[in-house]
Amino acid sequence: MKTRIEHDTMGKIAVPEERKWGAQTQRSLENFRIGGQRQPREIIQAFAYLKEACALANAAAGKLTEEQANAIAAVCQEIRTGKWDDEFPLVVWQTGSGTQTNMNVNEVIAHLTAERGVTLHPNDHVNASQSSNDTYPSALHIAAALAVSEQVLPAAERLAEAFAKLEAAYPDLIRIGRTHLQDATPLKFAQEVSGWRELVKAPCRMLQAAQKELCRLAIGGTAVGTGLNAPKGYDESVCKELRAMTGQDFQPDANKFHALTSKDALVFAHGALKALAANLMKIANDIRWQASGPRCGMGELHIPENEPGSSIMPGKVNPTQCEAVTMAAVQVMGNDAAIGFAASQGNFQLNVFLPVSAYNFLLSANLLAGAMDSFREHCVEGITPNIEKMQENLNNSLMLVTCLTPKIGYEKAAACAKKALHDGTTLKEAVLALGLLTAAEFDETVRPEKMV
């Protein structure tokens, strides 16, 4: 492998000749051969937004020339397209401030601008008015806010709309309810589906509330929050550029000492992702239980048959999309624990658990967005109720007795239910045997359509 010699304050080091990075990236590659999980692409894209905004703000403050700022901006725009993804090889498990990823970005930008005739130093120019201590937490918030707005919320809206269509397709279908895994009073199938729809939409409102906090950025705090080496008004200037580029309402965090050491906004936002994961777990479990069978389960729903379910049992089909959703939900719940622990570890002026926080948050966002789209496309949009089975279970339920309580009282109604269960008869037969109502009175009173 051909190499070239790069240098930094530690000395000289050989770098693969064809690569655009420099000495600090190479040292990180050699010193942190851990895990193999690379910095999320969303973090690199967020850095590209941030570095462009910083360059423009520096030019406005007279710290960079217009030519220098424009060269940085042009390279950052290419980075965001994914053109240079191979130049960002560093793993998550590195310095906890993300310094080496910040320098990886700085070095690649400087190398690419030099190839185009604009010589820049990665620290003096690309990193002007910045520190890794304020750029990585800012990039983390940018990436998180964009992941929520561009991935999670649109996928959730599509899933909620699919439930709304299922709800509208069966407005009057009545089924038996179940509480504590036991028979309960009836409800409309559409009412149950409306609950699933709201289970998707409610956490989205929580995520939208969290967006305001994610949009508060540490940029301008530099090393410890004092803003050393950054010009006055620089933080607002950077955020103004970011707002124009992304459409997100990024604002400077008013207290940089908080912004550099706390990750409470990330904990808050991921809590909403965890709420969404918990609700998706509930929905997927409801659907797979109700579709269980085909002959020896509940069998009240039909779900799409997408692939063979067993290598030994011919003809078996499993609720695989439900299982994928529930596995993704479990992972998100684990990620939430990691983010909470990481956020608790801010010491003095800096939290040094940033890359692991970024990795877990973005993994959760990606998983939830992908799982919701897959679940919708390959399961929810193909759900149909087994109307005959629903009606059979409805008519066979003993909890229809609840509507008799106003006529005969709670204790007599309970006696009717117990007698029917003990004798293996219908509820009507038990009521008549006990002489509590006539057949006509029973038929007039026990009408499921009036119970919903």
C-alpha positions as CSV (number, residue, x, y, z in Angstrom):
1,M,0.0,0.0,0.0
2,K,1.4,3.4,-1.0
3,T,1.5,6.0,1.7
4,R,2.2,9.6,2.2
5,I,3.6,11.3,5.3
6,E,1.3,13.6,7.3
7,H,2.1,15.4,10.5
8,D,0.4,16.9,13.6
9,T,1.6,18.1,17.0
10,M,2.6,14.5,17.9
11,G,4.9,14.2,14.9
12,K,4.8,12.4,11.6
13,I,2.7,9.4,10.5
14,A,2.1,7.5,7.3
15,V,-1.4,7.8,5.8
16,P,-2.7,5.7,2.8
17,E,-1.9,7.8,-0.3
18,E,-5.3,7.8,-1.8
19,R,-7.1,8.9,1.4
20,K,-8.3,12.4,2.1
21,W,-7.8,12.4,5.9
22,G,-4.7,13.4,7.9
23,A,-2.6,12.5,10.8
24,Q,-5.1,12.7,13.6
25,T,-7.6,10.5,11.8
26,Q,-4.9,8.0,11.1
27,R,-3.8,7.9,14.8
28,S,-7.4,7.3,15.8
29,L,-7.7,4.4,13.3
30,E,-4.6,2.8,14.7
31,N,-5.3,3.4,18.4
32,F,-9.0,2.4,18.5
33,R,-9.6,-0.9,16.8
34,I,-12.7,-1.5,18.8
35,G,-16.0,-2.9,17.8
36,G,-16.1,-1.9,14.2
37,Q,-19.2,0.3,14.6
38,R,-18.4,3.4,12.7
39,Q,-19.6,6.9,13.5
40,P,-23.2,7.1,12.2
41,R,-23.5,8.7,8.7
42,E,-26.0,11.1,10.2
43,I,-23.3,12.5,12.4
44,I,-21.0,13.2,9.5
45,Q,-23.8,14.8,7.6
46,A,-24.6,17.0,10.7
47,F,-20.9,18.0,10.9
48,A,-21.1,19.0,7.2
49,Y,-24.0,21.3,7.9
50,L,-22.3,22.7,11.0
51,K,-18.9,23.2,9.3
52,E,-20.5,25.1,6.4
53,A,-22.5,27.2,8.8
54,C,-19.4,27.9,10.9
55,A,-17.4,28.9,7.8
56,L,-20.0,31.4,6.7
57,A,-20.3,32.8,10.2
58,N,-16.5,33.2,10.4
59,A,-16.5,34.9,7.0
60,A,-19.1,37.3,8.2
61,A,-17.0,38.0,11.3
62,G,-13.8,38.5,9.2
63,K,-12.0,35.4,10.5
64,L,-12.1,33.7,7.1
65,T,-12.0,35.2,3.6
66,E,-15.0,34.7,1.3
67,E,-13.0,32.4,-0.8
68,Q,-12.0,30.2,2.1
69,A,-15.6,30.0,3.4
70,N,-17.0,29.2,0.0
71,A,-14.4,26.4,-0.5
72,I,-15.4,24.9,2.9
73,A,-19.1,25.2,2.0
74,A,-18.7,23.5,-1.4
75,V,-16.9,20.5,0.2
76,C,-19.5,20.2,3.0
77,Q,-22.3,20.1,0.4
78,E,-20.5,17.2,-1.3
79,I,-20.1,15.4,2.0
80,R,-23.8,15.6,2.7
81,T,-24.5,13.8,-0.6
82,G,-22.5,10.8,0.6
83,K,-19.8,11.3,-2.0
84,W,-17.0,11.1,0.5
85,D,-18.4,8.6,3.0
86,D,-15.4,6.3,2.8
87,E,-13.2,9.1,4.2
88,F,-14.9,8.9,7.6
89,P,-13.8,5.5,8.9
90,L,-13.6,6.2,12.6
91,V,-15.4,4.0,15.1
92,V,-17.8,5.0,17.9
93,W,-15.5,3.8,20.6
94,Q,-12.9,6.6,20.6
95,T,-12.4,9.7,22.7
96,G,-15.7,10.5,24.5
97,S,-15.8,14.1,23.3
98,G,-15.7,13.0,19.7
99,T,-12.5,15.0,19.1
100,Q,-11.1,12.6,16.6
101,T,-14.3,12.7,14.5
102,N,-14.3,16.5,14.6
103,M,-10.7,16.4,13.3
104,N,-11.5,13.7,10.7
105,V,-14.1,16.1,9.3
106,N,-11.7,19.1,9.5
107,E,-8.8,17.1,7.8
108,V,-11.0,15.8,5.0
109,I,-12.4,19.3,4.3
110,A,-8.9,20.8,4.3
111,H,-7.5,18.1,2.0
112,L,-10.4,18.5,-0.5
113,T,-10.2,22.3,-0.6
114,A,-6.4,22.0,-1.2
115,E,-7.0,19.8,-4.2
116,R,-9.1,22.7,-5.5
117,G,-6.5,25.3,-5.0
118,V,-7.6,26.7,-1.6
119,T,-5.0,25.8,1.1
120,L,-6.6,25.6,4.6
121,H,-5.3,24.3,7.9
122,P,-7.7,21.9,9.6
123,N,-7.4,23.6,12.9
124,D,-6.7,27.2,12.1
125,H,-9.3,27.6,9.3
126,V,-11.8,24.7,9.2
127,N,-12.1,24.6,13.0
128,A,-11.9,28.4,13.5
129,S,-14.0,29.7,16.4
130,Q,-14.7,26.0,17.4
131,S,-13.8,23.3,19.7
132,S,-14.6,19.6,19.5
133,N,-16.3,20.3,22.9
134,D,-19.0,22.4,21.2
135,T,-19.0,21.0,17.7
136,Y,-19.7,17.3,18.5
137,P,-22.6,18.0,20.9
138,S,-24.0,20.5,18.3
139,A,-23.7,17.9,15.5
140,L,-25.3,15.4,17.8
141,H,-28.3,17.6,18.3
142,I,-28.5,18.5,14.6
143,A,-28.4,14.8,13.7
144,A,-31.0,13.9,16.3
145,A,-33.4,16.7,15.3
146,L,-33.1,15.8,11.6
147,A,-33.6,12.0,12.3
148,V,-36.7,12.7,14.3
149,S,-38.2,15.1,11.7
150,E,-37.1,13.4,8.5
151,Q,-37.3,9.7,9.5
152,V,-39.4,8.9,12.6
153,L,-42.3,11.4,12.4
154,P,-43.0,10.7,8.6
155,A,-42.9,6.9,9.1
156,A,-45.2,7.2,12.2
157,E,-47.6,9.4,10.2
158,R,-47.8,6.8,7.4
159,L,-48.5,4.0,10.0
160,A,-51.2,6.1,11.7
161,E,-52.8,6.7,8.4
162,A,-52.9,3.0,7.6
163,F,-54.7,2.4,10.9
164,A,-57.1,5.2,10.1
165,K,-58.0,3.4,6.8
166,L,-58.5,0.1,8.6
167,E,-60.7,1.9,11.1
168,A,-62.8,3.5,8.4
169,A,-63.2,0.2,6.5
170,Y,-65.2,-1.5,9.4
171,P,-67.1,1.2,11.2
172,D,-69.9,-1.0,12.7
173,L,-68.1,-4.4,13.3
174,I,-68.5,-5.4,16.9
175,R,-66.2,-7.7,18.8
176,I,-65.7,-8.9,22.3
177,G,-63.3,-6.9,24.4
178,R,-60.7,-8.4,26.6
179,T,-59.1,-7.2,29.9
180,H,-56.6,-9.1,32.0
181,L,-56.6,-11.6,29.1
182,Q,-60.1,-12.4,30.1
183,D,-63.4,-11.8,28.3
184,A,-64.8,-8.3,28.8
185,T,-67.6,-6.2,27.4
186,P,-67.9,-5.6,23.6
187,L,-66.5,-2.7,21.6
188,K,-66.3,-1.9,17.9
189,F,-63.3,-3.2,16.0
190,A,-62.9,0.4,14.7
191,Q,-62.7,1.6,18.3
192,E,-59.8,-0.8,19.0
193,V,-58.0,0.2,15.9
194,S,-58.4,3.9,16.8
195,G,-56.5,3.1,20.0
196,W,-53.7,1.6,17.9
197,R,-53.7,4.8,15.8
198,E,-53.4,7.0,18.8
199,L,-50.7,4.8,20.3
200,V,-48.6,5.9,17.3
201,K,-49.7,9.5,17.3
202,A,-49.3,10.3,21.0
203,P,-45.5,9.7,21.2
204,C,-45.2,11.9,18.1
205,R,-46.5,14.8,20.0
206,M,-43.9,14.1,22.7
207,L,-41.2,14.0,20.0
208,Q,-42.4,17.3,18.6
209,A,-42.2,18.8,22.1
210,A,-38.6,17.4,22.4
211,Q,-37.6,19.0,19.1
212,K,-37.4,22.4,20.7
213,E,-34.8,21.2,23.2
214,L,-32.8,19.3,20.6
215,C,-32.6,22.5,18.5
216,R,-30.7,24.3,21.3
217,L,-27.0,24.0,20.2
218,A,-23.8,24.2,22.2
219,I,-21.9,25.9,19.3
220,G,-20.1,29.1,20.5
221,G,-19.2,27.6,23.8
222,T,-15.8,26.4,22.5
223,A,-13.7,24.6,25.1
224,V,-15.5,25.0,28.4
225,G,-18.5,27.2,27.7
226,T,-16.9,30.6,27.9
227,G,-16.7,31.1,24.1
228,L,-13.0,31.6,24.1
229,N,-11.7,32.4,20.5
230,A,-15.2,32.8,19.1
231,P,-16.4,36.3,17.9
232,K,-19.3,38.0,19.5
233,G,-22.6,36.9,18.1
234,Y,-21.0,33.9,16.4
235,D,-23.4,31.4,17.9
236,E,-26.5,33.1,16.6
237,S,-24.8,33.6,13.2
238,V,-24.1,29.9,12.9
239,C,-27.6,29.0,13.9
240,K,-29.1,31.4,11.4
241,E,-27.1,29.6,8.6
242,L,-28.3,26.3,10.0
243,R,-31.9,27.4,10.0
244,A,-31.6,28.4,6.4
245,M,-30.0,25.1,5.4
246,T,-32.1,22.7,7.3
247,G,-35.5,24.3,7.9
248,Q,-35.1,23.4,11.6
249,D,-35.4,26.1,14.3
250,F,-31.8,25.8,15.6
251,Q,-31.0,28.3,18.4
252,P,-27.9,28.9,20.5
253,D,-28.2,27.4,24.0
254,A,-28.4,30.4,26.3
255,N,-26.2,28.7,28.8
256,K,-23.2,27.0,27.2
257,F,-22.0,25.6,30.5
258,H,-25.1,23.5,30.5
259,A,-24.9,22.7,26.8
260,L,-21.4,21.2,27.0
261,T,-21.9,19.0,30.0
262,S,-25.5,18.0,29.9
263,K,-27.3,15.6,27.5
264,D,-30.7,16.0,29.1
265,A,-32.4,17.1,25.8
266,L,-31.2,13.8,24.3
267,V,-32.6,11.8,27.2
268,F,-35.9,13.6,26.9
269,A,-36.2,13.0,23.2
270,H,-35.1,9.4,23.4
271,G,-37.7,8.9,26.1
272,A,-40.3,9.8,23.5
273,L,-38.7,7.3,21.2
274,K,-38.9,4.7,23.9
275,A,-42.6,5.6,24.4
276,L,-43.2,5.0,20.7
277,A,-41.3,1.7,21.0
278,A,-43.4,0.6,23.9
279,N,-46.6,1.4,22.1
280,L,-45.4,-0.4,18.9
281,M,-44.7,-3.4,21.1
282,K,-48.2,-3.3,22.4
283,I,-49.8,-3.0,18.9
284,A,-47.7,-5.8,17.4
285,N,-48.5,-8.1,20.3
286,D,-52.2,-7.4,20.0
287,I,-52.2,-8.1,16.3
288,R,-50.2,-11.3,16.5
289,W,-52.3,-12.7,19.4
290,Q,-55.5,-11.9,17.5
291,A,-54.1,-13.4,14.3
292,S,-52.9,-16.6,16.2
293,G,-54.0,-19.9,14.8
294,P,-55.1,-20.5,12.1
295,R,-57.3,-23.1,13.9
296,C,-56.1,-23.3,17.5
297,G,-55.6,-19.7,18.3
298,M,-57.8,-16.6,18.6
299,G,-58.0,-16.3,14.8
300,E,-60.0,-13.0,14.8
301,L,-57.6,-11.3,12.4
302,H,-56.1,-12.3,9.1
303,I,-52.6,-10.9,8.4
304,P,-50.6,-11.2,5.2
305,E,-48.8,-14.4,4.6
306,N,-45.4,-13.2,3.5
307,E,-43.0,-16.2,3.7
308,P,-42.8,-19.8,5.0
309,G,-42.7,-19.9,8.7
310,S,-41.0,-23.2,9.5
311,S,-38.2,-25.3,8.1
312,I,-39.8,-28.5,9.4
313,M,-43.6,-27.8,9.6
314,P,-45.0,-27.5,6.0
315,G,-47.6,-24.8,5.4
316,K,-46.8,-22.9,8.7
317,V,-46.9,-19.1,8.4
318,N,-45.7,-16.8,11.2
319,P,-46.4,-13.2,12.2
320,T,-42.9,-12.2,11.2
321,Q,-43.5,-8.4,10.8
322,C,-44.9,-8.3,14.4
323,E,-41.8,-10.1,15.6
324,A,-39.5,-7.7,13.8
325,V,-41.3,-4.7,15.4
326,T,-41.1,-6.2,18.9
327,M,-37.3,-6.9,18.5
328,A,-36.7,-3.4,17.3
329,A,-38.7,-2.1,20.3
330,V,-36.5,-4.2,22.7
331,Q,-33.4,-2.7,21.2
332,V,-34.7,0.8,21.6
333,M,-35.4,0.2,25.2
334,G,-31.8,-1.0,25.7
335,N,-30.5,2.0,23.9
336,D,-32.5,4.2,26.2
337,A,-30.7,2.8,29.2
338,A,-27.3,3.4,27.5
339,I,-28.3,7.1,26.8
340,G,-29.5,7.7,30.3
341,F,-26.3,6.3,31.8
342,A,-24.2,8.3,29.4
343,A,-26.0,11.5,30.1
344,S,-25.4,11.1,33.9
345,Q,-21.7,11.1,33.4
346,G,-21.0,14.8,32.7
347,N,-17.9,15.7,34.8
348,F,-17.1,19.3,35.4
349,Q,-17.3,21.2,32.1
350,L,-17.8,18.3,29.6
351,N,-19.7,15.1,29.0
352,V,-17.4,12.6,27.4
353,F,-19.9,9.9,26.5
354,L,-21.0,11.7,23.3
355,P,-20.3,9.2,20.5
356,V,-22.1,6.3,22.3
357,S,-25.0,8.6,22.9
358,A,-25.1,9.5,19.2
359,Y,-24.8,5.9,18.1
360,N,-27.7,4.7,20.3
361,F,-30.0,7.6,19.6
362,L,-29.6,7.4,15.8
363,L,-29.8,3.6,15.9
364,S,-33.2,3.9,17.7
365,A,-34.4,6.5,15.2
366,N,-33.4,4.3,12.2
367,L,-34.8,1.2,13.7
368,L,-38.2,2.7,14.6
369,A,-38.6,4.4,11.2
370,G,-37.7,1.3,9.3
371,A,-39.8,-1.0,11.5
372,M,-42.8,1.2,11.2
373,D,-42.6,1.3,7.4
374,S,-42.0,-2.4,7.1
375,F,-44.8,-3.2,9.5
376,R,-47.2,-0.9,7.7
377,E,-46.4,-2.2,4.2
378,H,-46.1,-5.9,4.9
379,C,-48.7,-6.3,7.7
380,V,-51.0,-3.5,8.7
381,E,-52.2,-2.6,5.2
382,G,-53.2,-6.2,4.6
383,I,-55.1,-6.8,7.8
384,T,-58.7,-8.0,7.5
385,P,-61.0,-9.1,10.3
386,N,-62.3,-12.7,10.5
387,I,-65.9,-11.5,10.9
388,E,-67.4,-14.9,11.5
389,K,-64.9,-15.7,14.3
390,M,-65.5,-12.3,15.9
391,Q,-69.2,-12.8,15.9
392,E,-68.9,-16.3,17.2
393,N,-66.8,-15.2,20.1
394,L,-69.0,-12.2,20.8
395,N,-72.2,-14.3,21.0
396,N,-70.4,-16.9,23.1
397,S,-69.1,-14.4,25.7
398,L,-70.4,-14.4,29.2
399,M,-69.5,-10.8,29.8
400,L,-72.6,-9.7,27.9
401,V,-74.1,-10.3,31.2
402,T,-72.9,-6.8,32.2
403,C,-75.8,-5.2,30.5
404,L,-78.2,-7.2,32.7
405,T,-76.9,-5.6,35.9
406,P,-79.2,-2.6,35.8
407,K,-82.2,-5.0,35.5
408,I,-81.4,-7.9,37.9
409,G,-78.4,-6.5,39.9
410,Y,-74.8,-7.4,40.1
411,E,-75.0,-10.5,42.2
412,K,-77.8,-12.2,40.2
413,A,-76.0,-11.3,37.0
414,A,-72.8,-12.9,38.4
415,A,-74.9,-16.0,39.2
416,C,-76.1,-16.2,35.6
417,A,-72.5,-16.0,34.3
418,K,-71.2,-18.7,36.7
419,K,-74.1,-21.0,35.9
420,A,-73.6,-20.7,32.2
421,L,-69.9,-21.4,32.6
422,H,-70.5,-24.3,34.9
423,D,-73.2,-25.9,32.8
424,G,-71.6,-25.2,29.5
425,T,-74.8,-23.4,28.3
426,T,-75.4,-20.0,26.8
427,L,-75.9,-17.0,28.9
428,K,-79.5,-16.8,27.8
429,E,-80.2,-20.4,28.8
430,A,-78.8,-19.7,32.3
431,V,-80.9,-16.6,32.7
432,L,-84.0,-18.4,31.7
433,A,-83.2,-21.4,33.9
434,L,-82.9,-19.1,36.9
435,G,-86.2,-17.5,36.0
436,L,-84.8,-14.0,36.1
437,L,-86.0,-12.8,32.7
438,T,-88.2,-14.0,29.9
439,A,-86.7,-14.8,26.6
440,A,-88.2,-11.6,25.1
441,E,-86.8,-9.5,28.0
442,F,-83.4,-11.1,27.5
443,D,-83.3,-10.4,23.7
444,E,-84.4,-6.8,24.2
445,T,-81.7,-6.2,26.9
446,V,-78.7,-8.1,25.6
447,R,-77.9,-6.3,22.4
448,P,-74.2,-5.8,21.8
449,E,-74.7,-2.9,19.4
450,K,-76.2,-0.9,22.3
451,M,-73.2,-1.7,24.5
452,V,-70.5,0.1,22.4
